[in-house]
């Protein structure tokens, strides 16, 4: 038989269950257990009708009060659990350092190209451009390399179609620049070039920077001075240079410039093949036939020109012994620059 003690016990049990509930699911279980359709308190409330008349009002009042209290307690507990959940969501430690955001950077070849171009821009040169798919005329013919000239064999050319090649050097940009500008002019032309060649120091695509200066009374001394400044700005003021006679169809006289070895300083080592010198570019005084091809009068205008390989300079500067590293895109390699 239900009495006051039964209700008192039930109250204690039910409130303890509410206190122990850890989440919404636990609370719902407590509700069902006591207040559900077959819940313990629900059963008691149903059975009140069967109690002796003298007990009905007392037990009825207590049971109804317990139902009200339990409902209120469940509601309050649910509110508290929700609030704690929200608090957890904003539980952020504002003193933690931010997530590092990896920054991309220029490819080492681009860095060197920008650096070299900047040296010449400071000396009054401006940037010129030309197409990578080039006419035979600009790549060879106008540069004083006619069809049957043996110098065509110096560069293993990729032919695209009759009369069209992938440019083998940046020198055709000299012709395109002179066709569109009147002298005096000073241009620097960076770009990709292509040759059928591949080993530790050659890739089929590589980069060159071409330079051309045309004015009245340009001398070989101007060429030497300009290139000495370039070498010392690029490799350091202690760098010495030397010029060796060479041959290019588009310059006369032609030279190759060497710098004192960046590794041994000139004493002789593996990198310079014990000579103490490293070849870094070709240059010369613009050939009169090149001026004729663009309609400049060779008796009025004089010029100096040079062409250098960017990969070679980057390899010497950074101490890299395999050119292919530049084009394999390994982040561990690229991140070092
Ligand atoms: N075009 C030459 C090469 O690719 C390099 C060169 C030599 C460019 C002498 C020049 C120059 O402008 O005057 O081998």
Boltz pocket constraint, residues with backbone or C-beta under 6 A from the ligand:
constraints:
  - pocket:
      binder: B
      contacts: [[A, 168], [A, 169], [A, 170], [A, 171], [A, 210], [A, 211], [A, 248], [A, 250], [A, 251], [A, 255], [A, 281], [A, 282], [A, 283], [A, 284], [A, 285], [A, 305], [A, 306], [A, 307], [A, 308]]
      max_distance: 6.0
